[in-house]
């Protein structure tokens, strides 16, 4: 589909953006607005004049919406925006103007648009290039790009290369159509594959001076307007099919409710179609006469886009989370964005090294997507923030496999991760005990080491906020069952860095007495692992824990 005129986007509530205004000076705001405006202007020039898309439609829309939000936050800042379609219009006047599409941001907007309307239909929003087609005596004689909706470029030079089904109708008649010239690709599932830049492929092909039949063999047409055709939609779709243009009939469905619209949106998003699409179009069956059509948003058609495959987010903060083994993971926080109908508020940068390479700081604009359709990931940094202050990571060496055995300042994160591991399935397998449980005990001052919980009694637990009555009894029962776990489980729960398949015996003292040479004799233990094991058993905090467990009569200690 053609891009919607950016002016319209100022009225949209795209869910990828925060509603608040950034805390910038006027100079900083002016600089950021001008920078963003310049990028959008370049994208517009390449798209409308050269047939090249330098950015996906969904990211383009989000950038434009952000630009309008910034201009609303800082009136008068930045240069006056130009007309994004200034370079789009060609020399040829369209016989009938191309209307635009209002964008409906969410289900509420769709429900409001549908309310009170009758004779409603829905179609996929095919991702191609919009064209006007003029037939004389059943033969295609003129092919025009949409351009600015009023004037377009003449692509008629490519007609001889088009598939015969587009060049010749099955009846000898004069006809004026508007539709989407798209790249046909069988079995395409939008939710899995995205748009594959197929629209850009078609636009690039049309921008050439000459193409041959082999290059154009996968081109096809989805007709979405027959200005002087039958008024009744089903008759219109049937007549198009009889003329040899059957895509519209195959992919048009009557609807009566929001539920119907949502069903087809999901159906076409997640099942195979012969084209890329980026949403659905809801429309009234009847529309005004073609001579009354104007470039710009029409009142009888509207688009409901698919969920973002990529979302633009503004970084609010960067936190550093420390895992049980001391690994530091930068976690980037931002206002909620929607990816594939999921709300996402944070994303891992993966590692300190990758975060430092990306140099992500508060105020930056980042692009997000889902890896494997489930895990949020950072694709790129789209625009740098003003860098009013920089987030600094923990000092090198602050955290490691033997740090944070107690919840001292700066150590609560790693300490809680150790407790979570201890209670987990590879540890003591404590039923009903999770991160929230340990946080409550820690906040109440009940934990100063990994094993303080073994001494807690039911009356101790009942006084803790969030743990009372039956919950305290169940928690105490879990603690008692954990005490009775066999020695190998206890050793694993405390984080002994031995290979998973290694038998640990039944005595802590025997393990603690081993030197590196003895450890290297075990299968799967090399020099590095042997040194880690010796350092672990000799660490003062670990020895103190073992002594506590021995005093508590835990098996093997």
N, C-alpha and C positions, 0 to 999 in steps of 0.2 A: 504494500500500500504506500501511497505518497505520505510524506511527513505532514503532520498537521501544523498549520501556521503557528509559530511560537507564541504570538499574542494570545491565542486561545488558552495556552497552558497556564497563564496567570490565574485562571479561574479554577484550575484543577487542584484537587487535594490528593496528589500522588503520595502514597503511604511511605515512600522512602525518605521523607524529609522531616526534620524537626520543625516545629511551629515557632520556636523562639528565635530571637535575633542574636547574632554573635556580638560579643563585647569587643568591638573594634573601634579604633579612632576613625575619623572621617577620611584621613589620608590612606589608612590601611584598607578601608572599605572601597574607596575609589580605585585603588590599585588592584584589588582582587576582582572587582566588577569589570574593570577594563580588560584584565587578563582573560577572564571567562568569556566576555563578549567577543574578544579577538579570536578565541578558539572556536566559538560557535560560528562566527562569520566565515572562518576558513572551512569549517565542515559544510556550511551551506553552499559556499562557492564550489567546492569539489562535487557535492551531491547534485546540485541543480544545473551546473554548467558543464561538468566533466563526466557526469554519470558515475562518480566514484563515491562510495560510502566509507569514510575514514573512521566511523564509529557506528556501533549498532543503534538501531532506532530506539530501543528502550533506554540506553544510556544517554543518547541525544536528548530524549524527552526529559529525563531526570536533570540533566545539566541545564536545560532551558527553564525548567520549573524552579531550579535553584537560583538561576539568574534573576527571575522575576521576584522570588522571595527576598533576595538581597536588595534589589531595587526598592522593594516595598519597605524594607528595614532602614535603608539609607536613601531617602528621596533626594534627588539632585546629585548624587554621587556617581562618578563615572561618566563616560562619554554618552551622548545621545545614541540609542540603538538605531541601526538602519533597518531597512525592510529586508527580511531574510529571503524573500522571493524576488528581489530586485534583479538578480541574474538568471532567474528561472524561466521567465517568459520568453517564448520564441517569437518568430515573425508571423506565425500563422494563427488566425483567429479560429477558435473552436466553434463548430456549428451550434453546439449547446455547451454552456459552461459546465465545468466539473465542480460539483459541490464537495464540501469537506465533511468531516465527521466530528461530531462532539464526542469527547472521551468521557466515559463514565468510570469513576475511580474505583467503586466498590459496589457491593450488593445493594446498599442503601440507595446509591445513586441510580442503579439500574431499576430498582423497584419504583423510585420516584418517576423515572422516565416512562416506565410502562403504564403507570397509573392512569386510568381513564382512556387508554388507547385501545383500539380494536383492530382486527385483521393484521396480526403481528406475525412476523417471520424472523428467522435467524439463519445466518450463514457464517462460515468461517471467514475470518479476515485474512484473505490470501496475501502472502508476502511476496509481491512482485512489483512491477512498475505500472502505473495507471496510464491508460491510453484511450484515444478516440479512434474508432474504426468506421470507415465509410465504405459501404458496398454499393456497387452499381451493377444491376443485372445479375446479382449473386456473386460478383467478383470483388475482392478487396482492392480498392483503388487509392485509399489514403489511410495512412497510419500516423497519428500525431501523439507526441508526448503530452503529459498533463500540463507541464510547465507551471504557470502561476494560476491555472484554473480557467483563465480567459484566453490566453495565447500559449501555444506550444511549439515545439520543434517538429519539423516534418521528417518522419522516419520512413517515408514511403519507399525510399531506395532499397529497403530491406525486404519488401513484400515478396519478390521472387524467391527468396531463400526460406521463407516461412513454410511450415508444414502445410500440405494441401488442404487439410481440414479447416485451417484458418484463412486460406486464400480464396477458397471456393465454397459457397453455401450449397446446400442440397436443393435449393429453389432459386430460380432466376428472379430476384427482386432487389429493390433499393432498400437500404437499411442503414441506420445510424446507431452505433452501440458505444457504450463506455464499459471498460472492464480492466482486469488485471492480467497483464502479460507475465506469465510465471514460468519457472523452470520445473518441469515435471520430474518427480523422483518417487518411484513407487515405494510403499512401505515406510514412509517417513513418519516417525513418532516425535512430535514437537517437544514433549516433556523430556525426552531422552537426548535427542540430537540437537535441539535448538534450530536456528534458521540456516546454519551452514553458509551464511553470506550468499544465499541463492538470489536474493533480490539484487544485490550488487553485481552478481554475475550477469543477470539480464540487463541491468542498466549499463554495464560496461560494454556488453555486446551491441546494444543499440547505439552507443556513442561512437562506434567505429564507422569508418567511411564505407566499408564493404564487409559483408559476411556471406558465407556460403551455406548451402543446405545442410552440410554435415555439422556445422557449428550451431545451426538453429534447430536441429531435429528434435530437441527436448523442450522446445518452447510450446506453451499451451495457453489457453485463454479461459478466464473466469469472467463471465459477463455479469456486471452488477447494476447496469442501467441500460434500459431501452427507452429513451425519452418519449418516442411516439408509438410505443408498443401497446399491447393490450393492458387495460387497467387492472384486471384481476391477476394477482401474482401467479396462481397455479396455471392459468391459461398462458401467461407470459413465459413461464419456465418451460411449459410443454412445447410451445411454438419454437423456442430457441433450440430445444432438443431435436425437433423435427428438421430444423435448418442445419443440424450437425454440430451444434454447440451445446452439448449435454451437461457440462460440468455444473451449471447453475441449478438444474433440476435435481441432480444427484446430491447436492450439498445445500439444499434449502429446506427448512423445516418450519411448519407452523407452530406457534407457541401461544399460550394464554396466560402464563404466570412467570414469576421470577424463578420458581422451581424448574420450569421447563427450560428457561434460558441457562440456568446453572448446570442442568443436566447436559445439554449439548456442548456447553463450553468445556466441561470436563471430558466429555466423550471425544471431542475433536482434539483436545490437548493431549490426551493420553493414549489414543489409538492411532493406527496407521492411516495416513492420508497420502494422496499423490502429490502433495505440495507442502511447502513450509507455510506456516500461518502464525500470526502473532496475537490472535484474539478472535472475537466474534463480532459480527455486526447485527444489531437488532434494528428492525425497520418496520414501518407501516407498509401494508400492501399497496395502498393508494398514495400517489404523490402528485404534486402540482404539474401542470403542463411544462414541457421542457423549456419553452421560451421564457418562463419565469425563474429558471434556475440561475443562481449566482455563485461565483467563487466564494468560498467561505463555508461556515458550518450550516448544515441543513437541519430542519426541524423534524424530518421524517426518518432520519437514519442516525445511529450513534454506535460507537465502538466500545466494547468491554474487553480490554486487553487481557492476555494471559498473565499469570504471575511472573514477576521478574525472574529471568534466568540469571541476570546480573543486576546488582543494586548498588547505588551510590550512597555512601554513608560518610558522615562527618565524625571524625574521632573526637570523643569527649575526654578520654583518659586512657592511660596505659598502665596496667597493673602487672606485677611480677609474682607469679605463683611458684612456690617451691614444692617439688614433689618429695616423696619419701626418701629417694636416693640423693636428693640435693640438686636435681636438675631444675633449672630456672626456666619457666615458660612465660614469655610476655603474652598477656591477654589484652586485646584491644576492645575498649568499651565504646558504644555509640548508642544513639537513640534507635529504637526498634525499627527495623526494616523488614519487608516481607520478601521472602524467597520461596518460590514454589508453594505458596499458601502457608509458609511457616514464618513466625515472627522470630527474628534473630536480633539479639542485643549485644552480643560479644562474640569474638572470634580469636582463636589462638594464632599467634604469629609463627608458631612451630618451634622456633629455637631463638636463643639470644642472637646467634649469628645472622639468621635471616631477618630478624627485626632490625638489627643494626644495618644490614645491607639495604633494606627498604627505607630505613630512617623514618619510621612512622612516629609522628608527634601529634599532640592535641591540636585540633584545627585542620589537620590534613583531610583531604577527600580521598577515600579509598573505594575500590571496586570489589564487591563480594560476589561469590557464587557458591553453589553447593557441589562438593566433591562426592561422586557416587550418589547424587540426589539426596544426601542426608547430612553431610558434615560441612558446615560453613568454612570457607577458606578465603584468603586475601589474594586477589588476582593481580592487583597493581595499585600504585599510588597515583591518582589522577591529577591532583593539584596540591601543592604545598600550602600549609597554613602560614599565618604571619610569624610563627615561632616567637611568641612573646616570652615564653619560658620553655625550657627543655626538660623532658623527663629523663632521669638518669637511672640506669640499671643498678642492681646490687654490685658492690665491689667484687672483683674477681677473687675467688677462693672463699667467699663468705659462707657458701653452702656446699656441702659435699656429703658423701655417704655416711659420715660419722658425726655430722653436725646436728644440733637441735634435738637432743634427747629430753630436754625440758622446755616448757613454754615460756622461755625468757623473751625479753624484748627482741622483736624481729624473727622469733623462732616459732611463733604459734602455727604458722602455715605448715611447715614441715613436720612439726610435732603432731598436728591433727592428721596429717597424711600417714604418719607412722601408726597412729591409733586406728585409722580406717583400715589399713592393711592388716593390722593385728586381729581385727574383728571379722575380716572378710573370709571368703570361701577358701582361700589359700592359706589362711591363718587359723584362728580358733573357731571360725564359722559360728559366730554369735547371732542367734536369731533375733531379729528386731532391733539390732544395734547398728546404727549408721552414723554418718557425719553429724547429723543433727543432735544425736544422743551425746556424742563426745563434746560438742560445742556447749550444750547445756551444762554438763558436768564441769567443763573448764571455766565457763562464765561464773559458776557458783563457787569456784575456788576449791574444787574437790580433787583436782589432778595436778600433781607436780612432777609425776613421772609416768611412764607407760603402764605401770602395774599398780598404781594407787587404788584402782577400782576394786581389786580383789578383797580389800578390807572393808568396803562399803556394806552397810547393813540396810535392811528395808526402811528403818526409821530415818537413816541418812538420806535416802533417795526421796522419801515422801515430801521433804521440805524444799525440794528443788523445783523451781518454776518450770512448768511444762511436763513434770514427771510426778504423778500422784496416783493414789489408789491402786487400781489393777495394773496400771502401767509400771509403777514402782515394783510391784510384786513380780511381774514378768521380767523386768530388767534384772532384778536380783537373781531370778532363776537362771537367766542366760549367763550371768556372771558365774554362778555356781557350776553350771555345766561346763563352762570354759575352763575353770580350775581343774576339772577332771580329764581334760584332753591329754592324750599321750605325748610323751616328750618330743617326738619328731614334729608334731604340729606346733608345739610351743616354740621350738627352735626356728621353724619357718616364720611363725608369727612375729618373732623378734627381729626378723630380717637377716638371718645368717646368709651371707652371700655365696652359698654353695649351689652347684648345678641342681636343677630340679629333680633329676633322676638319681642323685647321690643319696645313698642310705646314710642317715646321721646317727644311727645307733641309739643308745638309751642313757648317755651320760654327757652332761655339759662339761664336766671337768676333763673328760677324755678328749673332747674336741679342743678345749682351750689349751691343752698341753702340747698340741701338735706344732711342729715348726714348718717352714716352707717346704723343706725336702719331703716331709711326710705327706703334706697336702698334695704335692705334685704327683705322688704315687696313685692318687685317686683318679678314676676315669673322668675326663672332661675338665680337669684342673691343670692349667698351665701356670707359668711363672707369675703372671699378673694376678690371676685369680688366687693363687696361693698366698701372695703378699697381702691381698685384700682380706683374706680369711684370718691371717695372723694378726693384722692390724685391728680387725673387728674384735676378736676375742681378747686382745690386750687393752682395748680402750677402757679407760676408767669408768665411764658411764655404763658401758655394757657389763663390766664386772660387777658394778653396784646393782644393776638390775638382776643379774644372776644370783647374787647374794640374797636379795629381797625374796626372790622366788624360792630359794632354798629354805629361808626362814618360814615361808608360807607352806612348806611341805608340798610343793609342786613336783610332780614326777620328773626325775632325771636331774634335778638341781640340788 
